Amino acid sequence: MPAPALKTDRRLLGTWRSDRQPTVAGWRFIKRLTSERRRKFLDIFGRLRVTYTRTRIRGVLREYRFTQRYEVLAADSDTVAIRYEDAQLTGEWRIEHIHFEGRDRYWIALGANREWFKRVRNRAAQENARRQHRDGALVGNPGPLARHP
């Protein structure tokens, strides 16, 4: 019997960065914290970068780096459920539900809160998007920003 096909979800692939503004704006604290402790806690958001390949999650948070194996368990039109190996903290395989809002944003639940992420576009991808927009305008698809005489 052949090995099962490797499941992947193309929406995940690439690099993502924690999105501080919507995460902090929606964060609700269960316990009261001093303003200093609250500030230090909220300061971690917006710094984590995660890259999804077909089989690995690589993360960077300041000097801390990690790599975890993962696999897609299921997906629908706006979510993906993954199972990842949390070797550093628990040694267990954990399940995470990733909720997409468009192509370039997602959130994960952290208790009763959400941490938001936005896709990081590399320079080559940004240049390709600009080129496609420019070339589209040249072949008769001016788009909404084109100037008209």
Secondary structure, 3 states (H helix, E strand, C coil): CCCCCCCCCCCCCEEEEECHHHHHHHCCCCCCCCHHHHHHHHCCCCCCEEEECCCEEEEEECCEEEEEEEEEEEECCCEEEEEEEECCCCCEEEEEEEEECCCCEEEEEECCEEEEEEECCCHHHHHHHHHHHHHHHHCCCCCCCCCCC
